[in-house]
Amino acid sequence: MGKKKSVVLLVIYTLLIAVLCFICTVSFSYGTDGMYAFSSVMRMMEKDADLGLAYGANADAGAYLGGGYSAVYYPEGVISAREYRDDFADNPTSEEAQNYVRYPDENGPVYLEKDVACDADGKMTNSFKTAFADALETVTARFAALRADGARVESVGGYAIRVFLPAMMDGEYTAVNLFANTGELSLRCGTDEATATDVFSVRSDETIADYVSAVNARSAGETAYVEFVFTDAGREKLADATSGAAETAVTLYFYVGDALIINLSVSEAYDQNTLYISGSYTPETAATVAVLMSTAIGGSEDDLPLTPADAYFHPALYGESTVWMLYLTFGIFFVAMMAFFFVRYHRLAFVHLYTYLLFLFVNILCGWAIPFVYLSVETFLAFLCASVLLCVSDAVCFESARKEYALGKTMTSSVKTGYKKCFWKLFDLHIVLAVIGFLTYAVALSSLQTAAFVFGLATVFSGLASLAVNRFGWAVMMGTSKRQGAFCNFRREETDDE
């Protein structure tokens, strides 16, 4: 291969690796005040609960959730079997008890209220299904807006909502409880909560959006706060409501539906379009309140009320620092791998580096794209085993070519003959290990099943990388050097170089 052609191909190869590296590993915020985020493939990949994140893309509703807080939101008209027993165990034949129907059958886990969530036969009404779907969409949007790795919202049988937030964020318990509130945002003003009156008095032809245009979370140094942005009409209404605050201090009460979220003491008239509320907020708790308030701007009094059950904390099996330990382990492996190849093969190590990076990024993309694959200790170890296999295969190919070069052959002939002698041995090894991996996947259960699949798939990629990609990279990079023996740190028996 000519030098110019080698340089062009090497540049293209390098750009491909760089693009894949960026897509797979780089995450950042952008836009005004970092309101938008670019999430890397690695960040979007599902994580195992034992790492402190969501269990997996294919987890069912009853799956274990670790390393965070989980809760179930019950909509109006639905109560749990436990609540039913607590309320009606002493008088199961009462009129109130008879107003509930066990769902979906005699072994059902919940009870539906007649004429609210179901008809007299226990069948869910269409109106309840529609209201539930809207509530599920709202809750999902709230959790998604937090951009917390591992956050999850899922429907439980079409009658309840299960939510989960990882313990890696700050204020996850607060978010789990606050996000159950539905309804429209409202603002009241008065000397106490009981006598406070509505500030905006929204008419039938208006919505709260005519008075409040946005709610954002802001930070300045170590101080985090919630920002309310009012329209001109909203500013005028707020100024009128607080006009007597200089003589008699009043309090502003911010509600979502019937739930009081914020109360703010005011000692003077407030006549501005922007209101900043600080306090004991952290950046994440401020974001939680802002997300709740922002979504409530589009709410209404007809939204389906939700009641959160007790939020439970689930510890991560391997501890809170497991993810970082996995990254550290990979870093140690990567440094040791490259140290060996650079010491043993000098610049030929770049061939292995490019091959391994391509192998790494392809596996990351597959981990993100395949629904049932997720990052766990088991899948990480499976990938690490496949990585070792790739390193050994590349070293075997290099050593096979080294032996041919030592006999006096040209570098091109040495590479060709070396690969020919070890090709089928490596090919058979990869086929056998891949078959073992996929067979284990077919018969194994839970996390072992996923790890076996990852090992089988990564083994296939290892074979392709070592026997095809590696040889291509060698041909490209070797073409840029005049002293090919020195490039590979190969020596002949009778002379140091060709």
NULO-633421 format. One line per field, with one value per residue (C-alpha): x negated, y, z negated; residue in three letters; residue number from 0. Coordinates in Angstrom, 3 decimals. Layout:
X = (X:...)
Y = (Y:...)
Z = (Z:...)
residu = (ALA:...)
num = (NUM:...)
This chain:
X = (0.000:-1.417:-2.307:0.228:3.026:2.012:2.051:5.525:6.948:5.294:6.878:10.321:9.808:8.770:11.780:14.093:12.595:12.855:16.528:17.399:15.512:17.484:20.871:20.245:18.560:19.061:22.022:22.522:25.104:25.654:28.009:29.062:28.190:27.496:31.178:30.412:28.136:26.319:26.237:23.626:24.543:22.804:24.904:28.148:27.354:29.488:27.722:28.267:29.882:26.857:24.893:27.374:29.383:32.367:32.516:32.756:34.725:36.636:37.388:40.974:43.034:42.041:38.322:35.893:34.882:31.725:29.638:32.468:36.066:39.131:42.817:46.189:48.685:52.314:54.853:58.188:60.534:57.767:56.542:54.067:55.119:53.385:55.353:58.569:57.848:56.948:60.151:62.688:61.308:63.680:66.765:66.271:70.024:70.465:71.759:68.376:66.554:69.020:68.325:64.895:64.180:61.116:59.078:58.394:59.786:60.115:56.323:55.904:53.546:55.780:59.370:61.202:63.956:67.220:68.331:64.881:62.366:64.657:68.278:70.466:68.881:65.355:64.353:62.228:64.097:62.798:62.746:60.470:58.176:57.874:57.227:54.687:52.836:52.625:51.334:48.750:47.565:47.231:45.302:43.039:42.265:41.346:38.914:37.430:36.867:34.578:32.187:31.155:29.425:31.557:34.815:37.800:41.582:43.799:47.473:48.548:51.497:53.000:54.168:51.043:47.696:44.378:41.498:37.826:34.985:31.361:29.694:26.861:28.851:29.555:33.147:34.487:36.907:38.324:38.785:40.522:43.104:43.542:44.053:47.238:49.031:51.315:53.533:53.072:50.556:52.168:50.920:52.720:51.971:53.001:52.003:52.510:53.189:56.795:57.857:55.528:57.268:56.372:53.994:54.836:58.555:58.266:61.417:63.090:61.504:58.012:55.390:52.617:50.257:51.793:50.206:47.172:45.043:42.294:40.762:37.023:34.273:31.252:27.954:25.536:22.429:23.541:27.079:29.877:33.310:36.584:37.437:41.024:41.464:44.768:46.472:47.359:50.876:49.437:47.098:49.998:52.117:49.215:48.518:52.185:52.261:49.133:49.861:50.538:47.600:45.591:48.224:49.208:46.874:48.503:47.520:47.628:48.746:47.862:50.095:50.183:53.754:54.611:51.025:49.054:45.540:43.979:44.848:43.020:43.293:43.624:43.036:43.485:45.357:43.820:44.033:41.639:41.940:39.471:39.669:36.742:37.325:34.322:33.923:32.481:32.582:29.775:29.468:31.303:34.113:34.620:34.821:37.391:39.658:39.208:40.101:43.214:44.363:43.544:45.595:48.433:48.784:50.405:52.431:56.122:58.587:59.705:56.301:56.454:55.325:52.474:51.548:47.997:47.501:44.547:41.249:38.792:35.029:33.321:29.574:27.261:25.956:22.341:22.299:22.627:19.266:19.640:19.894:16.733:14.941:15.884:14.535:11.341:10.935:11.327:8.808:6.224:6.822:6.526:3.264:1.744:2.830:1.297:-1.870:-2.450:-1.810:-3.915:-6.859:-6.662:-5.708:-6.503:-4.425:-2.613:-0.729:1.272:2.731:3.994:5.184:7.351:8.674:9.548:11.237:13.404:14.243:15.079:17.361:19.233:19.952:21.163:23.498:24.894:25.365:27.463:29.393:30.293:33.249:32.353:28.638:27.593:24.468:23.902:20.970:21.662:21.888:18.785:16.817:18.114:16.940:13.597:13.098:13.787:11.316:8.622:9.455:8.949:5.610:4.380:5.535:3.757:0.604:0.735:1.038:-1.842:-4.058:-3.253:-4.336:-7.405:-8.596:-8.198:-10.080:-12.923:-13.395:-14.275:-10.950:-9.714:-7.301:-4.384:-5.084:-5.584:-2.221:-0.449:-2.037:-1.725:2.003:2.444:0.812:2.836:6.103:8.029:6.864:8.107:11.233:12.136:11.393:13.749:16.474:16.344:16.407:19.202:21.303:20.720:21.808:24.991:25.901:25.510:27.712:30.371:30.551:29.459:31.576:31.557:28.222:26.201:28.276:27.492:23.808:23.630:25.162:22.727:19.809:21.032:21.594:18.314:16.482:17.868:16.686:13.304:12.871:13.828:11.589:8.537:8.730:10.015:9.873:6.476:4.912:6.415:5.030:1.632:1.516:2.592:0.205:-2.769:-2.478:-3.361:-6.787:-9.926:-11.585:-8.845:-10.890:-11.546:-7.874:-6.879:-9.971:-10.652:-14.229:-15.795:-18.221:-21.066:-20.247:-18.316:-16.221:-15.223)
Y = (0.000:3.397:5.986:8.596:6.078:4.850:8.399:9.103:5.849:6.467:9.929:8.497:5.670:8.144:10.375:7.369:6.430:10.050:10.344:7.058:8.124:11.380:9.732:6.912:8.672:12.463:14.102:17.819:20.541:23.397:26.255:29.070:28.108:24.547:23.777:21.153:18.160:15.885:12.422:9.935:6.387:5.177:7.499:6.372:2.675:0.907:0.124:-2.660:-1.922:-3.366:-0.427:1.991:2.600:1.169:-2.609:-3.023:-2.310:-5.594:-5.575:-6.344:-4.323:-6.457:-6.438:-5.425:-1.801:-0.906:2.055:4.557:5.352:3.733:4.355:3.575:6.313:5.239:7.345:8.423:5.448:2.884:1.586:-1.144:-4.463:-3.434:-0.186:-2.076:-4.499:-1.667:0.258:-2.524:-5.630:-5.106:-4.622:-6.158:-6.141:-2.406:-0.214:1.487:-1.846:-3.114:-0.026:-1.465:-4.282:-6.508:-6.079:-7.799:-10.991:-12.616:-12.667:-9.063:-6.774:-3.656:-2.538:-0.199:2.139:1.754:4.693:6.270:3.817:1.015:0.118:-2.149:-5.227:-4.176:-3.161:-0.012:2.891:4.625:7.951:6.487:4.961:8.318:10.240:7.629:7.830:11.619:11.334:8.748:11.075:13.984:11.974:10.515:13.991:15.175:12.354:12.687:16.415:15.657:13.876:11.492:8.306:5.319:7.232:5.148:5.466:2.543:1.670:-1.118:-2.889:0.340:1.242:2.560:4.185:2.878:5.375:5.098:7.586:6.608:7.598:9.162:12.381:14.793:15.060:11.931:11.259:14.781:14.325:10.956:12.503:15.887:14.457:12.682:16.052:16.753:19.653:23.270:25.714:28.431:31.303:32.579:35.541:36.343:36.719:32.980:29.930:29.512:33.013:33.405:34.292:33.485:36.057:35.566:34.641:32.794:33.235:30.474:31.734:31.843:29.482:29.993:30.321:33.757:34.860:32.596:31.980:29.757:28.301:27.588:26.424:28.713:28.683:31.438:30.163:27.876:29.309:27.571:29.068:28.726:31.419:32.340:34.350:36.252:37.791:41.488:40.530:38.269:40.982:43.424:40.915:40.105:43.793:44.375:41.373:42.518:46.250:46.382:44.159:47.139:47.771:44.154:41.352:38.719:35.310:33.950:30.310:28.315:25.304:22.417:21.219:21.147:20.619:23.534:23.437:26.818:29.608:32.918:35.828:39.254:42.529:44.947:45.210:43.088:44.648:42.702:40.073:37.721:36.310:34.444:32.059:30.662:28.991:25.568:24.447:22.498:22.642:19.321:20.082:23.449:21.628:19.242:22.073:23.944:20.862:20.267:23.876:24.118:21.037:22.258:25.356:23.033:21.175:21.467:20.787:17.694:15.997:12.591:12.961:10.652:9.475:8.208:5.151:5.155:5.624:2.851:2.999:0.055:-0.240:-1.204:-4.731:-3.869:-0.472:3.133:3.358:0.308:2.209:4.158:0.965:-0.594:2.433:2.288:-1.430:-0.809:2.036:-0.204:-2.935:-0.457:1.053:-2.386:-3.586:-0.648:-0.731:-4.331:-3.682:-0.525:-2.141:-5.308:-3.947:-0.197:1.705:-1.456:-1.001:1.755:-0.916:-2.798:0.453:1.367:-2.174:-2.282:1.136:0.120:-3.120:-1.127:1.400:-1.238:-3.112:0.089:0.822:-2.702:-2.410:0.685:-0.575:-4.092:-3.747:-6.496:-5.663:-3.443:-2.566:-4.735:-6.330:-9.565:-8.004:-5.914:-9.045:-10.766:-7.841:-7.803:-11.514:-10.795:-7.904:-10.228:-12.628:-9.832:-8.850:-12.449:-12.886:-9.742:-10.764:-14.223:-12.624:-10.255:-13.041:-15.280:-12.537:-11.818:-15.424:-15.260:-11.953:-13.406:-16.074:-13.388:-12.830:-9.388:-7.645:-8.070:-11.767:-12.176:-10.626:-12.668:-15.962:-15.231:-14.607:-17.664:-19.934:-18.723:-17.763:-21.014:-21.636:-18.221:-18.576:-21.906:-20.522:-17.586:-19.780:-22.224:-19.480:-17.591:-20.769:-21.441:-17.892:-18.026:-21.533:-20.327:-17.365:-19.746:-21.813:-19.397:-16.989:-13.323:-11.496:-14.578:-14.800:-11.230:-11.647:-14.818:-13.001:-10.094:-12.539:-14.349:-11.132:-9.554:-12.760:-12.465:-8.862:-9.933:-12.431:-9.900:-7.256:-9.485:-11.357:-8.563:-5.052:-5.585:-6.747:-3.806:-1.355:-2.986:-2.598:1.045:2.138:0.105:1.842:5.168:3.927:3.293:1.126:-1.422:-3.697:-0.884:0.134:-3.295:-3.873:-7.013:-8.262:-10.798:-13.375:-12.039:-8.308:-5.743:-4.436:-5.102)
Z = (0.000:1.025:-1.601:-0.414:-0.348:-3.809:-5.202:-3.755:-5.132:-8.495:-8.740:-7.911:-10.396:-13.101:-12.445:-12.704:-16.075:-17.282:-16.271:-17.952:-21.074:-21.215:-20.675:-23.128:-26.027:-25.998:-27.784:-28.306:-28.859:-26.435:-25.701:-27.995:-31.570:-30.441:-29.918:-27.273:-27.453:-25.027:-26.571:-25.472:-24.539:-27.699:-29.822:-28.199:-28.590:-31.180:-34.462:-36.959:-40.320:-42.080:-40.677:-42.239:-39.074:-37.206:-36.949:-33.194:-30.053:-30.270:-33.988:-34.894:-37.344:-40.298:-39.658:-42.374:-42.269:-44.153:-44.982:-45.166:-46.130:-44.618:-45.211:-43.686:-42.814:-43.231:-41.325:-42.762:-42.716:-43.269:-46.627:-47.474:-48.985:-52.195:-52.419:-51.720:-54.560:-56.934:-56.135:-55.791:-57.541:-60.491:-58.310:-54.828:-54.151:-54.696:-51.922:-51.536:-51.306:-48.724:-46.639:-45.746:-43.315:-43.465:-40.259:-37.905:-39.520:-42.933:-43.264:-42.175:-44.142:-44.152:-44.518:-42.136:-43.244:-41.352:-39.208:-39.659:-38.177:-37.046:-36.343:-38.443:-36.822:-37.773:-34.249:-33.948:-32.448:-29.332:-31.156:-33.836:-31.202:-29.440:-32.668:-33.783:-30.453:-30.790:-34.365:-33.310:-30.534:-32.967:-35.561:-32.875:-31.536:-35.036:-35.723:-32.240:-32.792:-35.746:-33.341:-36.135:-35.013:-35.977:-36.567:-35.581:-35.339:-34.418:-34.380:-36.728:-35.166:-33.896:-37.408:-39.183:-38.407:-39.717:-39.889:-40.753:-41.225:-41.916:-45.154:-43.142:-42.810:-45.659:-46.857:-45.148:-48.033:-47.657:-43.913:-44.309:-46.635:-44.918:-41.443:-42.554:-42.713:-39.790:-38.880:-37.871:-39.269:-41.387:-43.529:-46.606:-48.855:-52.410:-56.032:-56.568:-54.416:-55.480:-54.391:-51.386:-48.114:-44.514:-43.038:-39.375:-39.437:-36.125:-34.030:-32.012:-28.796:-30.333:-31.729:-34.245:-31.264:-30.663:-33.934:-34.452:-31.366:-32.828:-35.975:-35.940:-38.262:-38.569:-40.432:-41.404:-43.088:-45.896:-45.972:-44.072:-43.583:-41.707:-39.155:-38.259:-35.080:-34.907:-31.922:-32.091:-33.190:-35.872:-37.121:-37.454:-39.377:-41.711:-42.323:-43.219:-45.581:-47.456:-47.410:-51.160:-52.160:-53.452:-56.167:-56.839:-55.847:-53.677:-52.397:-48.868:-48.646:-45.539:-44.928:-42.482:-42.611:-46.315:-47.493:-48.949:-47.476:-48.405:-50.823:-50.609:-53.058:-51.382:-53.220:-50.313:-47.034:-44.286:-40.816:-38.583:-35.879:-37.571:-41.092:-42.631:-45.532:-47.378:-50.736:-51.448:-47.836:-46.229:-42.428:-42.156:-44.604:-42.905:-39.582:-41.075:-42.220:-38.937:-36.887:-39.009:-38.736:-35.043:-34.138:-36.384:-34.169:-31.633:-34.258:-35.003:-37.798:-35.893:-36.201:-37.870:-41.522:-42.554:-46.046:-46.602:-48.760:-51.134:-49.280:-50.001:-49.785:-48.111:-48.768:-45.942:-46.503:-45.682:-47.387:-46.256:-44.467:-42.257:-38.976:-39.716:-40.729:-37.402:-35.549:-37.637:-36.923:-33.223:-33.402:-35.078:-32.502:-29.624:-30.908:-31.547:-28.108:-26.257:-28.374:-27.323:-23.625:-23.454:-25.258:-23.199:-19.764:-19.830:-17.229:-16.194:-19.479:-17.762:-15.489:-18.510:-20.138:-17.150:-16.917:-20.596:-20.582:-17.641:-19.469:-22.628:-20.937:-18.941:-22.173:-23.855:-20.938:-21.108:-24.866:-24.289:-21.257:-22.451:-24.888:-27.363:-27.622:-30.524:-32.473:-35.541:-37.333:-35.464:-32.012:-32.732:-33.633:-30.485:-28.374:-30.179:-29.386:-25.714:-25.889:-27.206:-24.369:-21.830:-23.386:-23.320:-19.716:-18.559:-20.413:-18.800:-15.341:-16.047:-17.375:-14.425:-12.018:-14.168:-13.754:-9.972:-9.815:-11.884:-9.178:-6.632:-4.875:-3.881:-6.216:-3.802:-3.411:-7.172:-7.984:-5.315:-6.353:-10.055:-9.802:-7.599:-10.193:-13.161:-11.437:-11.809:-15.359:-16.435:-14.312:-15.945:-19.415:-18.901:-17.408:-20.322:-22.964:-21.173:-20.949:-24.662:-25.443:-23.366:-24.612:-28.194:-27.319:-26.023:-29.220:-31.969:-33.998:-35.039:-35.142:-34.125:-30.968:-29.982:-30.845:-28.725:-25.768:-26.174:-26.268:-23.155:-21.225:-22.372:-21.387:-17.853:-17.707:-19.092:-16.274:-13.603:-15.174:-15.520:-12.206:-9.954:-11.477:-13.078:-9.840:-7.964:-10.531:-10.326:-6.562:-6.779:-9.533:-8.315:-4.955:-6.573:-7.783:-5.749:-8.435:-8.894:-11.109:-13.566:-13.359:-14.702:-16.865:-14.822:-14.385:-12.082:-13.292:-11.149:-11.084:-13.075:-10.212:-6.686)
residu = (MET:GLY:LYS:LYS:LYS:SER:VAL:VAL:LEU:LEU:VAL:ILE:TYR:THR:LEU:LEU:ILE:ALA:VAL:LEU:CYS:PHE:ILE:CYS:THR:VAL:SER:PHE:SER:TYR:GLY:THR:ASP:GLY:MET:TYR:ALA:PHE:SER:SER:VAL:MET:ARG:MET:MET:GLU:LYS:ASP:ALA:ASP:LEU:GLY:LEU:ALA:TYR:GLY:ALA:ASN:ALA:ASP:ALA:GLY:ALA:TYR:LEU:GLY:GLY:GLY:TYR:SER:ALA:VAL:TYR:TYR:PRO:GLU:GLY:VAL:ILE:SER:ALA:ARG:GLU:TYR:ARG:ASP:ASP:PHE:ALA:ASP:ASN:PRO:THR:SER:GLU:GLU:ALA:GLN:ASN:TYR:VAL:ARG:TYR:PRO:ASP:GLU:ASN:GLY:PRO:VAL:TYR:LEU:GLU:LYS:ASP:VAL:ALA:CYS:ASP:ALA:ASP:GLY:LYS:MET:THR:ASN:SER:PHE:LYS:THR:ALA:PHE:ALA:ASP:ALA:LEU:GLU:THR:VAL:THR:ALA:ARG:PHE:ALA:ALA:LEU:ARG:ALA:ASP:GLY:ALA:ARG:VAL:GLU:SER:VAL:GLY:GLY:TYR:ALA:ILE:ARG:VAL:PHE:LEU:PRO:ALA:MET:MET:ASP:GLY:GLU:TYR:THR:ALA:VAL:ASN:LEU:PHE:ALA:ASN:THR:GLY:GLU:LEU:SER:LEU:ARG:CYS:GLY:THR:ASP:GLU:ALA:THR:ALA:THR:ASP:VAL:PHE:SER:VAL:ARG:SER:ASP:GLU:THR:ILE:ALA:ASP:TYR:VAL:SER:ALA:VAL:ASN:ALA:ARG:SER:ALA:GLY:GLU:THR:ALA:TYR:VAL:GLU:PHE:VAL:PHE:THR:ASP:ALA:GLY:ARG:GLU:LYS:LEU:ALA:ASP:ALA:THR:SER:GLY:ALA:ALA:GLU:THR:ALA:VAL:THR:LEU:TYR:PHE:TYR:VAL:GLY:ASP:ALA:LEU:ILE:ILE:ASN:LEU:SER:VAL:SER:GLU:ALA:TYR:ASP:GLN:ASN:THR:LEU:TYR:ILE:SER:GLY:SER:TYR:THR:PRO:GLU:THR:ALA:ALA:THR:VAL:ALA:VAL:LEU:MET:SER:THR:ALA:ILE:GLY:GLY:SER:GLU:ASP:ASP:LEU:PRO:LEU:THR:PRO:ALA:ASP:ALA:TYR:PHE:HIS:PRO:ALA:LEU:TYR:GLY:GLU:SER:THR:VAL:TRP:MET:LEU:TYR:LEU:THR:PHE:GLY:ILE:PHE:PHE:VAL:ALA:MET:MET:ALA:PHE:PHE:PHE:VAL:ARG:TYR:HIS:ARG:LEU:ALA:PHE:VAL:HIS:LEU:TYR:THR:TYR:LEU:LEU:PHE:LEU:PHE:VAL:ASN:ILE:LEU:CYS:GLY:TRP:ALA:ILE:PRO:PHE:VAL:TYR:LEU:SER:VAL:GLU:THR:PHE:LEU:ALA:PHE:LEU:CYS:ALA:SER:VAL:LEU:LEU:CYS:VAL:SER:ASP:ALA:VAL:CYS:PHE:GLU:SER:ALA:ARG:LYS:GLU:TYR:ALA:LEU:GLY:LYS:THR:MET:THR:SER:SER:VAL:LYS:THR:GLY:TYR:LYS:LYS:CYS:PHE:TRP:LYS:LEU:PHE:ASP:LEU:HIS:ILE:VAL:LEU:ALA:VAL:ILE:GLY:PHE:LEU:THR:TYR:ALA:VAL:ALA:LEU:SER:SER:LEU:GLN:THR:ALA:ALA:PHE:VAL:PHE:GLY:LEU:ALA:THR:VAL:PHE:SER:GLY:LEU:ALA:SER:LEU:ALA:VAL:ASN:ARG:PHE:GLY:TRP:ALA:VAL:MET:MET:GLY:THR:SER:LYS:ARG:GLN:GLY:ALA:PHE:CYS:ASN:PHE:ARG:ARG:GLU:GLU:THR:ASP:ASP:GLU)
num = (0:1:2:3:4:5:6:7:8:9:10:11:12:13:14:15:16:17:18:19:20:21:22:23:24:25:26:27:28:29:30:31:32:33:34:35:36:37:38:39:40:41:42:43:44:45:46:47:48:49:50:51:52:53:54:55:56:57:58:59:60:61:62:63:64:65:66:67:68:69:70:71:72:73:74:75:76:77:78:79:80:81:82:83:84:85:86:87:88:89:90:91:92:93:94:95:96:97:98:99:100:101:102:103:104:105:106:107:108:109:110:111:112:113:114:115:116:117:118:119:120:121:122:123:124:125:126:127:128:129:130:131:132:133:134:135:136:137:138:139:140:141:142:143:144:145:146:147:148:149:150:151:152:153:154:155:156:157:158:159:160:161:162:163:164:165:166:167:168:169:170:171:172:173:174:175:176:177:178:179:180:181:182:183:184:185:186:187:188:189:190:191:192:193:194:195:196:197:198:199:200:201:202:203:204:205:206:207:208:209:210:211:212:213:214:215:216:217:218:219:220:221:222:223:224:225:226:227:228:229:230:231:232:233:234:235:236:237:238:239:240:241:242:243:244:245:246:247:248:249:250:251:252:253:254:255:256:257:258:259:260:261:262:263:264:265:266:267:268:269:270:271:272:273:274:275:276:277:278:279:280:281:282:283:284:285:286:287:288:289:290:291:292:293:294:295:296:297:298:299:300:301:302:303:304:305:306:307:308:309:310:311:312:313:314:315:316:317:318:319:320:321:322:323:324:325:326:327:328:329:330:331:332:333:334:335:336:337:338:339:340:341:342:343:344:345:346:347:348:349:350:351:352:353:354:355:356:357:358:359:360:361:362:363:364:365:366:367:368:369:370:371:372:373:374:375:376:377:378:379:380:381:382:383:384:385:386:387:388:389:390:391:392:393:394:395:396:397:398:399:400:401:402:403:404:405:406:407:408:409:410:411:412:413:414:415:416:417:418:419:420:421:422:423:424:425:426:427:428:429:430:431:432:433:434:435:436:437:438:439:440:441:442:443:444:445:446:447:448:449:450:451:452:453:454:455:456:457:458:459:460:461:462:463:464:465:466:467:468:469:470:471:472:473:474:475:476:477:478:479:480:481:482:483:484:485:486:487:488:489:490:491:492:493:494:495:496:497)
